[in-house]
């Protein structure tokens, strides 16, 4: 037979809820995957080619993380 003390110790532990897809996306977009420092974004607009060049780099790691080109409409 199990005592009341043993039953209470077998209760489920409550864990923090998992982050949403939005929170995961924002963390990936905002912070460096290596050190967790905030990324610095620069945007260069090329009106002759109708595009914007977006670059993200980490000042702590000294690496470029992202380099994306977007078309202007």
mmJSON file of the N, C-alpha and C atoms, coordinates in Angstrom:
{"data_MODEL":{"atom_site":{
"group_PDB":["ATOM","ATOM","ATOM","ATOM","ATOM","ATOM","ATOM","ATOM","ATOM","ATOM","ATOM","ATOM","ATOM","ATOM","ATOM","ATOM","ATOM","ATOM","ATOM","ATOM","ATOM","ATOM","ATOM","ATOM","ATOM","ATOM","ATOM","ATOM","ATOM","ATOM","ATOM","ATOM","ATOM","ATOM","ATOM","ATOM","ATOM","ATOM","ATOM","ATOM","ATOM","ATOM","ATOM","ATOM","ATOM","ATOM","ATOM","ATOM","ATOM","ATOM","ATOM","ATOM","ATOM","ATOM","ATOM","ATOM","ATOM","ATOM","ATOM","ATOM","ATOM","ATOM","ATOM","ATOM","ATOM","ATOM","ATOM","ATOM","ATOM","ATOM","ATOM","ATOM","ATOM","ATOM","ATOM","ATOM","ATOM","ATOM","ATOM","ATOM","ATOM","ATOM","ATOM","ATOM","ATOM","ATOM","ATOM","ATOM","ATOM","ATOM","ATOM","ATOM","ATOM","ATOM","ATOM","ATOM","ATOM","ATOM","ATOM","ATOM","ATOM","ATOM","ATOM","ATOM","ATOM","ATOM","ATOM","ATOM","ATOM","ATOM","ATOM","ATOM","ATOM","ATOM","ATOM","ATOM","ATOM","ATOM","ATOM","ATOM","ATOM","ATOM","ATOM","ATOM","ATOM","ATOM","ATOM","ATOM","ATOM","ATOM","ATOM","ATOM","ATOM","ATOM","ATOM","ATOM","ATOM","ATOM","ATOM","ATOM","ATOM","ATOM","ATOM","ATOM","ATOM","ATOM","ATOM","ATOM","ATOM","ATOM","ATOM","ATOM","ATOM","ATOM","ATOM","ATOM","ATOM","ATOM","ATOM","ATOM","ATOM","ATOM","ATOM","ATOM","ATOM","ATOM","ATOM","ATOM","ATOM","ATOM","ATOM","ATOM","ATOM","ATOM","ATOM","ATOM","ATOM","ATOM","ATOM","ATOM","ATOM","ATOM","ATOM","ATOM","ATOM","ATOM","ATOM","ATOM","ATOM","ATOM","ATOM","ATOM","ATOM","ATOM","ATOM","ATOM","ATOM","ATOM","ATOM","ATOM","ATOM","ATOM","ATOM","ATOM","ATOM","ATOM","ATOM","ATOM","ATOM","ATOM","ATOM","ATOM","ATOM","ATOM","ATOM","ATOM","ATOM","ATOM","ATOM"],
"id":[1,2,3,4,5,6,7,8,9,10,11,12,13,14,15,16,17,18,19,20,21,22,23,24,25,26,27,28,29,30,31,32,33,34,35,36,37,38,39,40,41,42,43,44,45,46,47,48,49,50,51,52,53,54,55,56,57,58,59,60,61,62,63,64,65,66,67,68,69,70,71,72,73,74,75,76,77,78,79,80,81,82,83,84,85,86,87,88,89,90,91,92,93,94,95,96,97,98,99,100,101,102,103,104,105,106,107,108,109,110,111,112,113,114,115,116,117,118,119,120,121,122,123,124,125,126,127,128,129,130,131,132,133,134,135,136,137,138,139,140,141,142,143,144,145,146,147,148,149,150,151,152,153,154,155,156,157,158,159,160,161,162,163,164,165,166,167,168,169,170,171,172,173,174,175,176,177,178,179,180,181,182,183,184,185,186,187,188,189,190,191,192,193,194,195,196,197,198,199,200,201,202,203,204,205,206,207,208,209,210,211,212,213,214,215,216,217,218,219],
"type_symbol":["N","C","C","N","C","C","N","C","C","N","C","C","N","C","C","N","C","C","N","C","C","N","C","C","N","C","C","N","C","C","N","C","C","N","C","C","N","C","C","N","C","C","N","C","C","N","C","C","N","C","C","N","C","C","N","C","C","N","C","C","N","C","C","N","C","C","N","C","C","N","C","C","N","C","C","N","C","C","N","C","C","N","C","C","N","C","C","N","C","C","N","C","C","N","C","C","N","C","C","N","C","C","N","C","C","N","C","C","N","C","C","N","C","C","N","C","C","N","C","C","N","C","C","N","C","C","N","C","C","N","C","C","N","C","C","N","C","C","N","C","C","N","C","C","N","C","C","N","C","C","N","C","C","N","C","C","N","C","C","N","C","C","N","C","C","N","C","C","N","C","C","N","C","C","N","C","C","N","C","C","N","C","C","N","C","C","N","C","C","N","C","C","N","C","C","N","C","C","N","C","C","N","C","C","N","C","C","N","C","C","N","C","C","N","C","C","N","C","C"],
"label_atom_id":["N","CA","C","N","CA","C","N","CA","C","N","CA","C","N","CA","C","N","CA","C","N","CA","C","N","CA","C","N","CA","C","N","CA","C","N","CA","C","N","CA","C","N","CA","C","N","CA","C","N","CA","C","N","CA","C","N","CA","C","N","CA","C","N","CA","C","N","CA","C","N","CA","C","N","CA","C","N","CA","C","N","CA","C","N","CA","C","N","CA","C","N","CA","C","N","CA","C","N","CA","C","N","CA","C","N","CA","C","N","CA","C","N","CA","C","N","CA","C","N","CA","C","N","CA","C","N","CA","C","N","CA","C","N","CA","C","N","CA","C","N","CA","C","N","CA","C","N","CA","C","N","CA","C","N","CA","C","N","CA","C","N","CA","C","N","CA","C","N","CA","C","N","CA","C","N","CA","C","N","CA","C","N","CA","C","N","CA","C","N","CA","C","N","CA","C","N","CA","C","N","CA","C","N","CA","C","N","CA","C","N","CA","C","N","CA","C","N","CA","C","N","CA","C","N","CA","C","N","CA","C","N","CA","C","N","CA","C","N","CA","C","N","CA","C","N","CA","C","N","CA","C","N","CA","C"],
"label_alt_id":[null,null,null,null,null,null,null,null,null,null,null,null,null,null,null,null,null,null,null,null,null,null,null,null,null,null,null,null,null,null,null,null,null,null,null,null,null,null,null,null,null,null,null,null,null,null,null,null,null,null,null,null,null,null,null,null,null,null,null,null,null,null,null,null,null,null,null,null,null,null,null,null,null,null,null,null,null,null,null,null,null,null,null,null,null,null,null,null,null,null,null,null,null,null,null,null,null,null,null,null,null,null,null,null,null,null,null,null,null,null,null,null,null,null,null,null,null,null,null,null,null,null,null,null,null,null,null,null,null,null,null,null,null,null,null,null,null,null,null,null,null,null,null,null,null,null,null,null,null,null,null,null,null,null,null,null,null,null,null,null,null,null,null,null,null,null,null,null,null,null,null,null,null,null,null,null,null,null,null,null,null,null,null,null,null,null,null,null,null,null,null,null,null,null,null,null,null,null,null,null,null,null,null,null,null,null,null,null,null,null,null,null,null,null,null,null,null,null,null],
"label_comp_id":["UNK","UNK","UNK","UNK","UNK","UNK","UNK","UNK","UNK","UNK","UNK","UNK","UNK","UNK","UNK","UNK","UNK","UNK","UNK","UNK","UNK","UNK","UNK","UNK","UNK","UNK","UNK","UNK","UNK","UNK","UNK","UNK","UNK","UNK","UNK","UNK","UNK","UNK","UNK","UNK","UNK","UNK","UNK","UNK","UNK","UNK","UNK","UNK","UNK","UNK","UNK","UNK","UNK","UNK","UNK","UNK","UNK","UNK","UNK","UNK","UNK","UNK","UNK","UNK","UNK","UNK","UNK","UNK","UNK","UNK","UNK","UNK","UNK","UNK","UNK","UNK","UNK","UNK","UNK","UNK","UNK","UNK","UNK","UNK","UNK","UNK","UNK","UNK","UNK","UNK","UNK","UNK","UNK","UNK","UNK","UNK","UNK","UNK","UNK","UNK","UNK","UNK","UNK","UNK","UNK","UNK","UNK","UNK","UNK","UNK","UNK","UNK","UNK","UNK","UNK","UNK","UNK","UNK","UNK","UNK","UNK","UNK","UNK","UNK","UNK","UNK","UNK","UNK","UNK","UNK","UNK","UNK","UNK","UNK","UNK","UNK","UNK","UNK","UNK","UNK","UNK","UNK","UNK","UNK","UNK","UNK","UNK","UNK","UNK","UNK","UNK","UNK","UNK","UNK","UNK","UNK","UNK","UNK","UNK","UNK","UNK","UNK","UNK","UNK","UNK","UNK","UNK","UNK","UNK","UNK","UNK","UNK","UNK","UNK","UNK","UNK","UNK","UNK","UNK","UNK","UNK","UNK","UNK","UNK","UNK","UNK","UNK","UNK","UNK","UNK","UNK","UNK","UNK","UNK","UNK","UNK","UNK","UNK","UNK","UNK","UNK","UNK","UNK","UNK","UNK","UNK","UNK","UNK","UNK","UNK","UNK","UNK","UNK","UNK","UNK","UNK","UNK","UNK","UNK"],
"label_asym_id":["A","A","A","A","A","A","A","A","A","A","A","A","A","A","A","A","A","A","A","A","A","A","A","A","A","A","A","A","A","A","A","A","A","A","A","A","A","A","A","A","A","A","A","A","A","A","A","A","A","A","A","A","A","A","A","A","A","A","A","A","A","A","A","A","A","A","A","A","A","A","A","A","A","A","A","A","A","A","A","A","A","A","A","A","A","A","A","A","A","A","A","A","A","A","A","A","A","A","A","A","A","A","A","A","A","A","A","A","A","A","A","A","A","A","A","A","A","A","A","A","A","A","A","A","A","A","A","A","A","A","A","A","A","A","A","A","A","A","A","A","A","A","A","A","A","A","A","A","A","A","A","A","A","A","A","A","A","A","A","A","A","A","A","A","A","A","A","A","A","A","A","A","A","A","A","A","A","A","A","A","A","A","A","A","A","A","A","A","A","A","A","A","A","A","A","A","A","A","A","A","A","A","A","A","A","A","A","A","A","A","A","A","A","A","A","A","A","A","A"],
"label_entity_id":["1","1","1","1","1","1","1","1","1","1","1","1","1","1","1","1","1","1","1","1","1","1","1","1","1","1","1","1","1","1","1","1","1","1","1","1","1","1","1","1","1","1","1","1","1","1","1","1","1","1","1","1","1","1","1","1","1","1","1","1","1","1","1","1","1","1","1","1","1","1","1","1","1","1","1","1","1","1","1","1","1","1","1","1","1","1","1","1","1","1","1","1","1","1","1","1","1","1","1","1","1","1","1","1","1","1","1","1","1","1","1","1","1","1","1","1","1","1","1","1","1","1","1","1","1","1","1","1","1","1","1","1","1","1","1","1","1","1","1","1","1","1","1","1","1","1","1","1","1","1","1","1","1","1","1","1","1","1","1","1","1","1","1","1","1","1","1","1","1","1","1","1","1","1","1","1","1","1","1","1","1","1","1","1","1","1","1","1","1","1","1","1","1","1","1","1","1","1","1","1","1","1","1","1","1","1","1","1","1","1","1","1","1","1","1","1","1","1","1"],
"label_seq_id":[1,1,1,2,2,2,3,3,3,4,4,4,5,5,5,6,6,6,7,7,7,8,8,8,9,9,9,10,10,10,11,11,11,12,12,12,13,13,13,14,14,14,15,15,15,16,16,16,17,17,17,18,18,18,19,19,19,20,20,20,21,21,21,22,22,22,23,23,23,24,24,24,25,25,25,26,26,26,27,27,27,28,28,28,29,29,29,30,30,30,31,31,31,32,32,32,33,33,33,34,34,34,35,35,35,36,36,36,37,37,37,38,38,38,39,39,39,40,40,40,41,41,41,42,42,42,43,43,43,44,44,44,45,45,45,46,46,46,47,47,47,48,48,48,49,49,49,50,50,50,51,51,51,52,52,52,53,53,53,54,54,54,55,55,55,56,56,56,57,57,57,58,58,58,59,59,59,60,60,60,61,61,61,62,62,62,63,63,63,64,64,64,65,65,65,66,66,66,67,67,67,68,68,68,69,69,69,70,70,70,71,71,71,72,72,72,73,73,73],
"pdbx_PDB_ins_code":[null,null,null,null,null,null,null,null,null,null,null,null,null,null,null,null,null,null,null,null,null,null,null,null,null,null,null,null,null,null,null,null,null,null,null,null,null,null,null,null,null,null,null,null,null,null,null,null,null,null,null,null,null,null,null,null,null,null,null,null,null,null,null,null,null,null,null,null,null,null,null,null,null,null,null,null,null,null,null,null,null,null,null,null,null,null,null,null,null,null,null,null,null,null,null,null,null,null,null,null,null,null,null,null,null,null,null,null,null,null,null,null,null,null,null,null,null,null,null,null,null,null,null,null,null,null,null,null,null,null,null,null,null,null,null,null,null,null,null,null,null,null,null,null,null,null,null,null,null,null,null,null,null,null,null,null,null,null,null,null,null,null,null,null,null,null,null,null,null,null,null,null,null,null,null,null,null,null,null,null,null,null,null,null,null,null,null,null,null,null,null,null,null,null,null,null,null,null,null,null,null,null,null,null,null,null,null,null,null,null,null,null,null,null,null,null,null,null,null],
"Cartn_x":[0.821,0.0,0.867,0.428,1.193,0.59,1.45,0.984,0.643,0.018,-0.369,0.867,1.948,3.188,3.775,3.727,4.256,3.422,2.125,1.235,1.487,1.669,1.88,3.223,4.217,5.508,5.467,4.454,4.328,3.503,3.117,2.333,3.164,2.468,3.148,3.765,4.929,5.563,5.093,4.804,4.354,5.58,5.661,6.787,6.33,7.298,6.974,6.433,5.48,4.955,6.022,5.923,6.867,6.662,7.738,7.573,6.803,6.063,5.275,6.191,5.638,6.407,6.852,6.006,6.335,7.535,7.545,8.663,9.961,9.883,11.069,11.618,10.716,11.134,11.799,11.195,11.76,13.111,13.277,14.574,15.635,15.261,16.194,16.574,15.621,15.848,16.644,16.503,17.059,18.405,18.65,19.837,20.786,22.075,23.121,22.964,23.01,22.876,24.102,25.244,26.461,26.598,26.436,26.685,25.431,24.347,23.118,23.062,24.097,24.112,23.143,22.693,21.743,22.437,21.749,22.297,22.115,23.061,22.989,22.66,21.56,21.108,21.462,21.888,22.093,21.282,20.751,19.939,20.494,20.83,21.303,20.283,19.766,18.755,19.409,19.126,19.626,18.416,18.125,16.934,17.066,18.281,18.454,18.111,18.334,18.007,16.69,16.064,14.812,14.938,15.987,16.155,16.806,16.598,17.181,18.042,19.277,20.182,20.198,19.827,19.786,20.91,21.718,22.792,22.676,22.938,22.954,24.294,24.879,26.135,26.15,26.99,27.133,28.406,28.274,29.438,30.348,29.794,30.579,31.423,30.798,31.483,32.242,31.891,32.504,32.232,31.019,30.653,29.366,29.218,27.991,27.061,25.873,24.919,23.996,23.439,22.43,22.771,22.411,22.592,21.435,20.426,19.232,19.007,18.503,18.113,16.611,15.973,14.526,14.225,13.255,12.834,11.856,12.026,11.065,9.957,8.748,7.62,7.213],
"Cartn_y":[-1.179,0.0,1.245,2.225,3.472,4.474,5.196,6.197,7.484,8.403,9.681,10.49,10.322,11.042,10.614,9.333,8.833,9.31,9.374,9.812,11.279,12.118,13.543,13.799,12.957,13.148,12.726,11.965,11.505,12.464,13.622,14.584,15.12,15.522,16.063,17.421,17.645,18.942,19.845,21.089,22.048,22.707,22.647,23.236,24.521,25.347,26.559,26.181,26.959,26.649,26.875,26.121,26.264,27.615,28.229,29.513,29.324,30.354,30.282,30.4,30.107,30.224,31.669,32.6,34.027,34.392,33.942,34.229,33.596,32.376,31.71,32.459,32.914,33.666,34.978,35.707,36.986,36.812,35.763,35.502,35.19,34.397,34.05,35.281,36.185,37.389,38.439,38.491,39.574,39.256,37.996,37.657,36.724,36.862,36.032,34.582,33.615,32.213,31.675,32.355,31.883,32.392,33.711,34.283,34.84,35.047,35.573,37.087,37.773,39.232,39.73,40.97,41.523,41.798,41.453,41.666,43.119,43.619,44.962,44.838,45.477,45.406,46.687,46.537,47.674,47.426,48.512,48.431,49.417,48.922,49.758,49.681,50.845,50.905,51.234,50.414,50.62,50.924,52.221,52.612,52.3,52.3,52.001,50.541,49.641,48.218,47.847,48.83,48.615,47.479,47.545,46.527,47.106,46.397,46.753,45.584,45.886,44.859,44.972,43.887,43.852,42.944,43.452,42.655,42.728,41.601,41.552,41.0,41.659,41.146,41.308,40.506,40.519,41.285,42.317,43.113,42.343,41.434,40.652,39.588,38.818,37.726,38.211,39.397,39.96,39.096,38.534,37.734,38.276,38.064,38.438,37.231,37.443,36.343,36.227,37.357,37.322,38.324,37.978,38.857,38.579,39.449,39.246,40.436,40.167,41.213,41.143,42.314,42.407,43.349,42.966,43.804,44.86,46.084,47.15,47.039,47.379,47.284,48.645],
"Cartn_z":[0.0,0.0,0.0,-0.705,-0.746,0.225,0.841,1.797,1.06,1.771,1.2,0.805,1.55,1.277,-0.068,-0.391,-1.654,-2.836,-2.676,-3.749,-4.076,-3.067,-3.322,-4.0,-3.761,-4.415,-5.876,-6.272,-7.647,-8.506,-7.965,-8.735,-9.9,-10.934,-12.109,-11.803,-12.357,-12.206,-13.338,-13.016,-14.013,-14.631,-15.954,-16.684,-17.365,-17.74,-18.476,-19.849,-20.371,-21.707,-22.775,-23.847,-24.957,-25.639,-26.144,-26.838,-28.143,-28.53,-29.759,-30.975,-32.145,-33.386,-33.603,-33.223,-33.366,-32.495,-31.254,-30.35,-30.85,-31.366,-31.91,-33.122,-34.003,-35.18,-34.781,-33.844,-33.414,-32.735,-31.95,-31.319,-32.374,-33.377,-34.449,-35.264,-35.465,-36.262,-35.496,-34.18,-33.374,-32.742,-32.387,-31.601,-32.353,-32.052,-32.655,-32.189,-33.119,-32.717,-31.979,-32.088,-31.427,-29.997,-29.806,-28.477,-27.81,-28.562,-27.986,-27.92,-28.423,-28.443,-29.52,-29.393,-30.356,-31.692,-32.793,-34.128,-34.551,-35.329,-35.88,-37.362,-37.788,-39.174,-39.912,-41.166,-42.059,-43.327,-43.884,-45.097,-46.119,-47.287,-48.39,-49.515,-49.903,-50.947,-52.279,-53.277,-54.636,-55.523,-55.663,-56.416,-57.906,-58.429,-59.853,-60.165,-59.207,-59.376,-58.695,-58.047,-57.31,-56.297,-55.473,-54.446,-53.193,-52.085,-50.793,-50.339,-49.952,-49.428,-47.905,-47.246,-45.781,-45.284,-44.373,-43.78,-42.271,-41.61,-40.149,-39.708,-38.716,-38.179,-36.666,-36.036,-34.587,-34.248,-33.437,-33.051,-32.106,-31.342,-30.383,-31.099,-31.977,-32.694,-33.924,-34.411,-35.627,-36.859,-36.932,-38.102,-38.715,-40.024,-40.719,-40.7,-40.214,-40.054,-41.265,-41.702,-42.755,-43.846,-45.065,-46.208,-47.157,-47.157,-47.969,-48.886,-50.081,-51.025,-51.229,-51.218,-51.393,-52.546,-53.37,-54.493,-54.015,-54.517,-54.27,-55.304,-54.913,-55.844,-56.324],
"occupancy":[1.0,1.0,1.0,1.0,1.0,1.0,1.0,1.0,1.0,1.0,1.0,1.0,1.0,1.0,1.0,1.0,1.0,1.0,1.0,1.0,1.0,1.0,1.0,1.0,1.0,1.0,1.0,1.0,1.0,1.0,1.0,1.0,1.0,1.0,1.0,1.0,1.0,1.0,1.0,1.0,1.0,1.0,1.0,1.0,1.0,1.0,1.0,1.0,1.0,1.0,1.0,1.0,1.0,1.0,1.0,1.0,1.0,1.0,1.0,1.0,1.0,1.0,1.0,1.0,1.0,1.0,1.0,1.0,1.0,1.0,1.0,1.0,1.0,1.0,1.0,1.0,1.0,1.0,1.0,1.0,1.0,1.0,1.0,1.0,1.0,1.0,1.0,1.0,1.0,1.0,1.0,1.0,1.0,1.0,1.0,1.0,1.0,1.0,1.0,1.0,1.0,1.0,1.0,1.0,1.0,1.0,1.0,1.0,1.0,1.0,1.0,1.0,1.0,1.0,1.0,1.0,1.0,1.0,1.0,1.0,1.0,1.0,1.0,1.0,1.0,1.0,1.0,1.0,1.0,1.0,1.0,1.0,1.0,1.0,1.0,1.0,1.0,1.0,1.0,1.0,1.0,1.0,1.0,1.0,1.0,1.0,1.0,1.0,1.0,1.0,1.0,1.0,1.0,1.0,1.0,1.0,1.0,1.0,1.0,1.0,1.0,1.0,1.0,1.0,1.0,1.0,1.0,1.0,1.0,1.0,1.0,1.0,1.0,1.0,1.0,1.0,1.0,1.0,1.0,1.0,1.0,1.0,1.0,1.0,1.0,1.0,1.0,1.0,1.0,1.0,1.0,1.0,1.0,1.0,1.0,1.0,1.0,1.0,1.0,1.0,1.0,1.0,1.0,1.0,1.0,1.0,1.0,1.0,1.0,1.0,1.0,1.0,1.0,1.0,1.0,1.0,1.0,1.0,1.0],
"B_iso_or_equiv":[0.0,0.0,0.0,0.0,0.0,0.0,0.0,0.0,0.0,0.0,0.0,0.0,0.0,0.0,0.0,0.0,0.0,0.0,0.0,0.0,0.0,0.0,0.0,0.0,0.0,0.0,0.0,0.0,0.0,0.0,0.0,0.0,0.0,0.0,0.0,0.0,0.0,0.0,0.0,0.0,0.0,0.0,0.0,0.0,0.0,0.0,0.0,0.0,0.0,0.0,0.0,0.0,0.0,0.0,0.0,0.0,0.0,0.0,0.0,0.0,0.0,0.0,0.0,0.0,0.0,0.0,0.0,0.0,0.0,0.0,0.0,0.0,0.0,0.0,0.0,0.0,0.0,0.0,0.0,0.0,0.0,0.0,0.0,0.0,0.0,0.0,0.0,0.0,0.0,0.0,0.0,0.0,0.0,0.0,0.0,0.0,0.0,0.0,0.0,0.0,0.0,0.0,0.0,0.0,0.0,0.0,0.0,0.0,0.0,0.0,0.0,0.0,0.0,0.0,0.0,0.0,0.0,0.0,0.0,0.0,0.0,0.0,0.0,0.0,0.0,0.0,0.0,0.0,0.0,0.0,0.0,0.0,0.0,0.0,0.0,0.0,0.0,0.0,0.0,0.0,0.0,0.0,0.0,0.0,0.0,0.0,0.0,0.0,0.0,0.0,0.0,0.0,0.0,0.0,0.0,0.0,0.0,0.0,0.0,0.0,0.0,0.0,0.0,0.0,0.0,0.0,0.0,0.0,0.0,0.0,0.0,0.0,0.0,0.0,0.0,0.0,0.0,0.0,0.0,0.0,0.0,0.0,0.0,0.0,0.0,0.0,0.0,0.0,0.0,0.0,0.0,0.0,0.0,0.0,0.0,0.0,0.0,0.0,0.0,0.0,0.0,0.0,0.0,0.0,0.0,0.0,0.0,0.0,0.0,0.0,0.0,0.0,0.0,0.0,0.0,0.0,0.0,0.0,0.0],
"pdbx_formal_charge":[null,null,null,null,null,null,null,null,null,null,null,null,null,null,null,null,null,null,null,null,null,null,null,null,null,null,null,null,null,null,null,null,null,null,null,null,null,null,null,null,null,null,null,null,null,null,null,null,null,null,null,null,null,null,null,null,null,null,null,null,null,null,null,null,null,null,null,null,null,null,null,null,null,null,null,null,null,null,null,null,null,null,null,null,null,null,null,null,null,null,null,null,null,null,null,null,null,null,null,null,null,null,null,null,null,null,null,null,null,null,null,null,null,null,null,null,null,null,null,null,null,null,null,null,null,null,null,null,null,null,null,null,null,null,null,null,null,null,null,null,null,null,null,null,null,null,null,null,null,null,null,null,null,null,null,null,null,null,null,null,null,null,null,null,null,null,null,null,null,null,null,null,null,null,null,null,null,null,null,null,null,null,null,null,null,null,null,null,null,null,null,null,null,null,null,null,null,null,null,null,null,null,null,null,null,null,null,null,null,null,null,null,null,null,null,null,null,null,null],
"auth_seq_id":[1,1,1,2,2,2,3,3,3,4,4,4,5,5,5,6,6,6,7,7,7,8,8,8,9,9,9,10,10,10,11,11,11,12,12,12,13,13,13,14,14,14,15,15,15,16,16,16,17,17,17,18,18,18,19,19,19,20,20,20,21,21,21,22,22,22,23,23,23,24,24,24,25,25,25,26,26,26,27,27,27,28,28,28,29,29,29,30,30,30,31,31,31,32,32,32,33,33,33,34,34,34,35,35,35,36,36,36,37,37,37,38,38,38,39,39,39,40,40,40,41,41,41,42,42,42,43,43,43,44,44,44,45,45,45,46,46,46,47,47,47,48,48,48,49,49,49,50,50,50,51,51,51,52,52,52,53,53,53,54,54,54,55,55,55,56,56,56,57,57,57,58,58,58,59,59,59,60,60,60,61,61,61,62,62,62,63,63,63,64,64,64,65,65,65,66,66,66,67,67,67,68,68,68,69,69,69,70,70,70,71,71,71,72,72,72,73,73,73],
"auth_comp_id":["UNK","UNK","UNK","UNK","UNK","UNK","UNK","UNK","UNK","UNK","UNK","UNK","UNK","UNK","UNK","UNK","UNK","UNK","UNK","UNK","UNK","UNK","UNK","UNK","UNK","UNK","UNK","UNK","UNK","UNK","UNK","UNK","UNK","UNK","UNK","UNK","UNK","UNK","UNK","UNK","UNK","UNK","UNK","UNK","UNK","UNK","UNK","UNK","UNK","UNK","UNK","UNK","UNK","UNK","UNK","UNK","UNK","UNK","UNK","UNK","UNK","UNK","UNK","UNK","UNK","UNK","UNK","UNK","UNK","UNK","UNK","UNK","UNK","UNK","UNK","UNK","UNK","UNK","UNK","UNK","UNK","UNK","UNK","UNK","UNK","UNK","UNK","UNK","UNK","UNK","UNK","UNK","UNK","UNK","UNK","UNK","UNK","UNK","UNK","UNK","UNK","UNK","UNK","UNK","UNK","UNK","UNK","UNK","UNK","UNK","UNK","UNK","UNK","UNK","UNK","UNK","UNK","UNK","UNK","UNK","UNK","UNK","UNK","UNK","UNK","UNK","UNK","UNK","UNK","UNK","UNK","UNK","UNK","UNK","UNK","UNK","UNK","UNK","UNK","UNK","UNK","UNK","UNK","UNK","UNK","UNK","UNK","UNK","UNK","UNK","UNK","UNK","UNK","UNK","UNK","UNK","UNK","UNK","UNK","UNK","UNK","UNK","UNK","UNK","UNK","UNK","UNK","UNK","UNK","UNK","UNK","UNK","UNK","UNK","UNK","UNK","UNK","UNK","UNK","UNK","UNK","UNK","UNK","UNK","UNK","UNK","UNK","UNK","UNK","UNK","UNK","UNK","UNK","UNK","UNK","UNK","UNK","UNK","UNK","UNK","UNK","UNK","UNK","UNK","UNK","UNK","UNK","UNK","UNK","UNK","UNK","UNK","UNK","UNK","UNK","UNK","UNK","UNK","UNK"],
"auth_asym_id":["A","A","A","A","A","A","A","A","A","A","A","A","A","A","A","A","A","A","A","A","A","A","A","A","A","A","A","A","A","A","A","A","A","A","A","A","A","A","A","A","A","A","A","A","A","A","A","A","A","A","A","A","A","A","A","A","A","A","A","A","A","A","A","A","A","A","A","A","A","A","A","A","A","A","A","A","A","A","A","A","A","A","A","A","A","A","A","A","A","A","A","A","A","A","A","A","A","A","A","A","A","A","A","A","A","A","A","A","A","A","A","A","A","A","A","A","A","A","A","A","A","A","A","A","A","A","A","A","A","A","A","A","A","A","A","A","A","A","A","A","A","A","A","A","A","A","A","A","A","A","A","A","A","A","A","A","A","A","A","A","A","A","A","A","A","A","A","A","A","A","A","A","A","A","A","A","A","A","A","A","A","A","A","A","A","A","A","A","A","A","A","A","A","A","A","A","A","A","A","A","A","A","A","A","A","A","A","A","A","A","A","A","A","A","A","A","A","A","A"],
"auth_atom_id":["N","CA","C","N","CA","C","N","CA","C","N","CA","C","N","CA","C","N","CA","C","N","CA","C","N","CA","C","N","CA","C","N","CA","C","N","CA","C","N","CA","C","N","CA","C","N","CA","C","N","CA","C","N","CA","C","N","CA","C","N","CA","C","N","CA","C","N","CA","C","N","CA","C","N","CA","C","N","CA","C","N","CA","C","N","CA","C","N","CA","C","N","CA","C","N","CA","C","N","CA","C","N","CA","C","N","CA","C","N","CA","C","N","CA","C","N","CA","C","N","CA","C","N","CA","C","N","CA","C","N","CA","C","N","CA","C","N","CA","C","N","CA","C","N","CA","C","N","CA","C","N","CA","C","N","CA","C","N","CA","C","N","CA","C","N","CA","C","N","CA","C","N","CA","C","N","CA","C","N","CA","C","N","CA","C","N","CA","C","N","CA","C","N","CA","C","N","CA","C","N","CA","C","N","CA","C","N","CA","C","N","CA","C","N","CA","C","N","CA","C","N","CA","C","N","CA","C","N","CA","C","N","CA","C","N","CA","C","N","CA","C","N","CA","C","N","CA","C","N","CA","C","N","CA","C"],
"pdbx_PDB_model_num":[1,1,1,1,1,1,1,1,1,1,1,1,1,1,1,1,1,1,1,1,1,1,1,1,1,1,1,1,1,1,1,1,1,1,1,1,1,1,1,1,1,1,1,1,1,1,1,1,1,1,1,1,1,1,1,1,1,1,1,1,1,1,1,1,1,1,1,1,1,1,1,1,1,1,1,1,1,1,1,1,1,1,1,1,1,1,1,1,1,1,1,1,1,1,1,1,1,1,1,1,1,1,1,1,1,1,1,1,1,1,1,1,1,1,1,1,1,1,1,1,1,1,1,1,1,1,1,1,1,1,1,1,1,1,1,1,1,1,1,1,1,1,1,1,1,1,1,1,1,1,1,1,1,1,1,1,1,1,1,1,1,1,1,1,1,1,1,1,1,1,1,1,1,1,1,1,1,1,1,1,1,1,1,1,1,1,1,1,1,1,1,1,1,1,1,1,1,1,1,1,1,1,1,1,1,1,1,1,1,1,1,1,1,1,1,1,1,1,1]
}}}
